[in-house]
């Protein structure tokens, strides 16, 4: 069954499940050198990838400010989220009008683009699963015994570095440093 994509339009929809539409993804990937995973995907695959990318972004990021509407499904739109790219606008020669925040009725272009980037990444590989060999630093099989050494820092981030770079000005990646370890059974 195909998923119904409902793009957040800036009004704080209660049923929104994506920050970007397939058309947004097509426009974003038109200028992308490595877009074959996106351009080769079906419309249903694109929609599912955009919905999952939105879920991952919402689950992995804590954005500045507050949700605009109490009943909205996604983290965006937001109020009181600083926009570091905004500059004062001169209204008169001696008066400056300055609103340093992202408008409360939009989803920033960077969030839409990060969603498109993550959707492409998800079409390439499941970023929620550990790739083979993740965390393995070395393994030695000797006649006397076996030695396995693990590296806790060898983990692929769920959110790609490119998407992280797009989102960092609006919030921070939630850290999962809790002292718990992942158990892998062979």
LUMVO-270748 format. One record per residue: y, z, x of N, C-alpha, C in turn; residue in one letter. Coordinates in steps of 0.02 Angstrom, whole numbers, padded with zeros to 5 digits, always signed. Example, Ala and Ser with C-alpha at 12.3 -4.5 7.8 and 13.67 -1.06 7.14 Angstrom:
REM LUMVO-270748
-00284+00390+00660-00225+00390+00615-00165+00390+00660A -00112+00354+00642-00053+00357+00684+00002+00394+00645S 
***
This chain:
REM LUMVO-270748
-00059+00000+00042+00000+00000+00000+00062+00000+00044X +00109-00042+00029+00170-00048+00068+00217+00010+00053X +00252+00031+00104+00300+00086+00097+00366+00057+00069X +00399+00095+00028+00465+00076+00003+00517+00110+00048X +00554+00071+00084+00605+00096+00129+00669+00109+00089X +00696+00169+00095+00759+00186+00062+00807+00206+00117X +00855+00162+00133+00902+00175+00187+00957+00223+00163X +00972+00273+00205+01028+00318+00192+01092+00278+00195X +01131+00281+00141+01193+00241+00138+01256+00281+00152X +01248+00345+00170+01306+00387+00185+01324+00433+00128X +01289+00429+00072+01305+00472+00015+01260+00534+00012X +01213+00540+00058+01168+00598+00058+01113+00590+00006X +01080+00534+00006+01028+00520-00043+00969+00570-00039X +00946+00591-00097+00889+00637-00100+00823+00602-00087X +00821+00536-00092+00759+00499-00082+00760+00453-00021X +00811+00459+00021+00814+00417+00081+00758+00435+00129X +00730+00384+00162+00678+00396+00211+00689+00358+00277X +00748+00326+00284+00762+00289+00345+00837+00285+00357X +00855+00282+00421+00925+00272+00440+00942+00198+00448X +00891+00155+00450+00902+00084+00461+00857+00043+00416X +00880-00016+00399+00841-00063+00360+00809-00114+00406X +00764-00154+00380+00734-00207+00420+00787-00256+00444X +00837-00268+00403+00892-00312+00423+00931-00282+00482X +00942-00215+00480+00974-00182+00537+00931-00191+00600X +00866-00183+00593+00821-00191+00649+00822-00262+00676X +00823-00311+00631+00827-00381+00652+00891-00395+00691X +00947-00369+00667+01011-00378+00701+01012-00344+00769X +00986-00283+00772+00983-00246+00835+00940-00283+00886X +00882-00306+00865+00835-00338+00911+00854-00409+00928X +00901-00439+00892+00925-00506+00910+00956-00506+00980X +00983-00450+01001+01012-00444+01067+00970-00404+01115X +00906-00398+01102+00861-00357+01143+00815-00403+01183X +00811-00392+01248+00769-00434+01290+00694-00425+01277X +00674-00367+01254+00603-00351+01246+00586-00339+01173X +00606-00386+01131+00600-00377+01058+00536-00404+01028X +00489-00428+01068+00430-00461+01038+00389-00416+00994X +00385-00352+01010+00347-00307+00966+00380-00304+00897X +00446-00306+00895+00482-00305+00831+00478-00372+00796X +00494-00426+00832+00497-00492+00800+00428-00516+00778X +00375-00491+00809+00307-00510+00790+00277-00467+00735X +00313-00415+00714+00288-00370+00662+00300-00398+00592X +00258-00378+00545+00268-00397+00475+00323-00353+00445X +00347-00373+00387+00399-00333+00353+00374-00263+00338X +00310-00256+00317+00282-00190+00303+00277-00148+00366X +00258-00178+00422+00254-00141+00485+00324-00119+00507X +00374-00162+00498+00442-00144+00516+00467-00085+00474X +00454-00088+00409+00475-00034+00365+00441+00032+00384X +00376+00030+00396+00340+00091+00415+00365+00118+00481X +00379+00074+00529+00404+00095+00594+00474+00127+00588X +00516+00100+00545+00583+00129+00535+00580+00197+00501X +00535+00204+00453+00527+00268+00419+00501+00320+00468X +00451+00302+00507+00423+00350+00555+00473+00367+00610X +00511+00317+00633+00562+00330+00684+00614+00380+00657X +00633+00372+00594+00680+00419+00564+00651+00489+00561X +00588+00495+00541+00555+00560+00539+00554+00593+00608X +00538+00554+00659+00536+00582+00726+00605+00603+00750X +00655+00563+00737+00723+00580+00757+00744+00644+00721X +00733+00648+00657+00752+00709+00620+00713+00770+00643X +00651+00760+00662+00609+00816+00684+00623+00838+00756X +00646+00792+00797+00656+00807+00868+00728+00824+00887X +00776+00809+00843+00847+00821+00859+00878+00872+00813X +00921+00913+00842+00965+00957+00804+01035+00929+00813X +01062+00899+00761+01128+00868+00765+01182+00920+00753X +01240+00907+00781+01298+00952+00772+01321+00948+00699X +01357+01000+00678+01384+01002+00610+01331+01022+00559X +01346+01005+00497+01303+01022+00440+01290+00961+00397X +01237+00963+00359+01224+00908+00312+01281+00902+00262X +01297+00842+00242+01352+00831+00195+01336+00855+00125X +01274+00845+00103+01253+00863+00035+01194+00911+00040X +01190+00959-00004+01135+01008-00001+01068+00977-00018X +01066+00925-00058+01003+00895-00079+00983+00832-00041X +01018+00817+00013+01001+00755+00048+00935+00762+00085X +00899+00707+00091+00832+00708+00121+00834+00709+00197X +00883+00677+00227+00886+00670+00300+00942+00712+00330X +00944+00715+00396+00996+00754+00430+01065+00721+00425X +01068+00656+00419+01132+00621+00413+01140+00598+00341X +01201+00596+00315+01266+00608+00346+01280+00683+00357X +01329+00696+00401+01346+00765+00420+01421+00776+00417X +01440+00839+00408+01510+00859+00412+01519+00900+00476X +01579+00897+00503+01597+00935+00563+01554+00918+00624X +01532+00856+00629+01497+00833+00688+01547+00799+00733X +01562+00828+00791+01612+00798+00836+01592+00728+00858X +01641+00685+00863+01631+00618+00888+01669+00611+00953X +01634+00613+01010+01669+00611+01074+01704+00546+01089X +01691+00494+01051+01723+00429+01063+01788+00420+01025X +01805+00467+00982+01867+00461+00943+01927+00480+00985X +01979+00441+00978+02042+00455+01013+02096+00467+00961X +02148+00504+00979+02204+00513+00933+02234+00446+00912X +02255+00441+00850+02285+00380+00823+02360+00393+00813X +02403+00356+00848+02475+00368+00837+02497+00343+00768X +02526+00388+00729+02551+00371+00663+02625+00354+00668X +02661+00397+00698+02732+00386+00712+02742+00397+00787X +02799+00384+00812+02810+00391+00884+02801+00463+00908X +02816+00512+00868+02810+00580+00891+02754+00619+00857X +02716+00587+00814+02664+00621+00776+02597+00588+00787X +02547+00629+00802+02480+00602+00810+02434+00629+00755X +02395+00586+00727+02345+00605+00678+02278+00606+00714X +02244+00662+00713+02182+00667+00750+02128+00702+00710X +02075+00667+00696+02016+00694+00663+01958+00683+00711X +01937+00735+00746+01887+00727+00799+01814+00721+00776X +01804+00714+00711+01736+00716+00684+01712+00648+00659X +01646+00640+00658+01615+00582+00626+01631+00587+00552X +01651+00532+00519+01664+00536+00447+01602+00562+00410X +01613+00605+00361+01558+00639+00326+01519+00593+00280X +01539+00531+00274+01506+00485+00227+01474+00425+00262X +01456+00433+00325+01423+00378+00360+01364+00404+00402X +01322+00358+00421+01272+00370+00473+01299+00330+00533X +01312+00364+00589+01341+00328+00646+01298+00269+00670X +01332+00218+00695+01297+00158+00720+01245+00178+00773X +01262+00225+00815+01215+00246+00868+01151+00275+00838X +01154+00309+00782+01094+00336+00750+01053+00279+00720X +01086+00231+00690+01051+00172+00663+01017+00134+00720X +01052+00123+00775+01024+00086+00831+00967+00124+00865X +00974+00190+00871+00920+00231+00899+00858+00227+00855X +00867+00225+00790+00811+00217+00743+00777+00151+00754X +00815+00098+00763+00787+00031+00775+00749+00030+00842X +00778+00061+00893+00746+00064+00959+00679+00102+00955X +00681+00159+00920+00619+00199+00913+00567+00161+00872X +00588+00124+00822+00541+00085+00781+00505+00034+00825X +00542+00001+00869+00510-00047+00915+00461-00012+00960X +00480+00046+00986+00436+00085+01030+00372+00104+00993X +00378+00123+00930+00320+00142+00890+00274+00082+00875X +00303+00023+00871+00262-00036+00861+00221-00052+00924X +00246-00031+00982+00211-00042+01045+00155+00008+01054X +00170+00072+01043+00120+00125+01054+00136+00186+01011X +00084+00225+00997+00093+00287+00960+00122+00339+01007X +00186+00353+01001+00220+00400+01045+00206+00472+01026X +00172+00483+00971+00155+00552+00951+00089+00574+00980X +00050+00529+01009-00014+00545+01040-00006+00543+01116X -00045+00585+01149-00043+00586+01222-00079+00525+01250X -00048+00490+01298-00083+00434+01328-00139+00459+01374X -00190+00418+01387-00244+00439+01430-00217+00461+01499X -00241+00517+01522-00221+00542+01588-00158+00583+01589X -00125+00591+01531-00064+00630+01531-00079+00702+01552X -00039+00728+01598-00047+00796+01621-00097+00804+01678X -00134+00753+01695-00182+00756+01749-00148+00739+01814X -00145+00786+01860-00113+00774+01925-00162+00745+01975X -00221+00776+01979-00272+00750+02024-00341+00772+02002X -00390+00733+02023-00459+00748+02007-00501+00729+02068X -00542+00774+02090-00585+00760+02147-00657+00777+02127X -00701+00731+02139-00772+00742+02125-00809+00743+02192X -00823+00801+02214-00859+00808+02278-00929+00832+02265X -00971+00829+02315-01040+00851+02309-01043+00926+02294X -00997+00963+02322-00996+01036+02313-00971+01057+02244X -00932+01016+02212-00904+01034+02146-00848+00987+02127X -00821+00999+02069-00766+00957+02044-00702+00997+02044X -00647+00964+02059-00582+00997+02059-00535+00955+02016X -00504+00988+01969-00455+00955+01926-00390+00995+01929X -00335+00960+01941-00270+00992+01944-00226+00960+01890X -00193+01004+01851-00151+00980+01796-00077+00989+01813X -00035+00947+01785+00037+00950+01794+00070+00955+01725X +00097+01014+01709+00127+01025+01643+00188+00981+01631X +00220+00957+01684+00281+00917+01675+00266+00844+01663X +00203+00823+01669+00185+00753+01660+00171+00740+01586X +00225+00734+01548+00219+00720+01476+00269+00666+01456X +00248+00621+01415+00292+00568+01390+00331+00597+01331X +00397+00589+01329+00435+00614+01272+00420+00573+01209X +00421+00606+01152+00410+00571+01089+00467+00522+01077X +00529+00547+01086+00588+00504+01079+00599+00469+01146X +00603+00402+01144+00610+00364+01206+00676+00382+01242X +00678+00375+01308+00739+00389+01345+00799+00348+01321X +00788+00286+01300+00843+00244+01275+00871+00273+01210X +00827+00292+01164+00850+00322+01101+00883+00389+01114X +00857+00428+01161+00888+00492+01178+00960+00481+01202X +00970+00431+01244+01037+00416+01270+01085+00397+01213X +01060+00364+01162+01102+00344+01105+01120+00404+01062X +01076+00453+01058+01085+00510+01012+01119+00571+01043X +01120+00576+01109+01140+00637+01142+01212+00659+01125X +01255+00612+01111+01325+00631+01096+01333+00665+01028X +01281+00660+00985+01286+00690+00918+01243+00752+00909X +01204+00770+00959+01161+00828+00953+01118+00837+01014X +01067+00878+01007+01024+00891+01065+00950+00887+01044X +00911+00867+01092+00839+00863+01083+00812+00935+01078X +00772+00948+01028+00743+01014+01019+00690+01024+01072X +00696+01078+01108+00648+01093+01161+00588+01130+01133X +00530+01111+01156+00469+01143+01131+00438+01188+01185X +00479+01226+01219+00453+01271+01270+00439+01339+01239X +00376+01350+01221+00360+01411+01186+00309+01454+01222X +00280+01430+01275+00227+01468+01308+00159+01450+01282X +00155+01410+01231+00091+01386+01206+00071+01324+01244X +00007+01314+01252-00017+01255+01287-00062+01214+01241X -00065+01150+01255-00106+01105+01215-00178+01110+01240X -00225+01119+01197-00295+01123+01214-00327+01055+01204X -00358+01029+01257-00391+00965+01254-00464+00976+01268X -00506+00956+01223-00579+00963+01232-00609+00897+01253X -00652+00900+01300-00684+00839+01324-00752+00829+01292X 
***
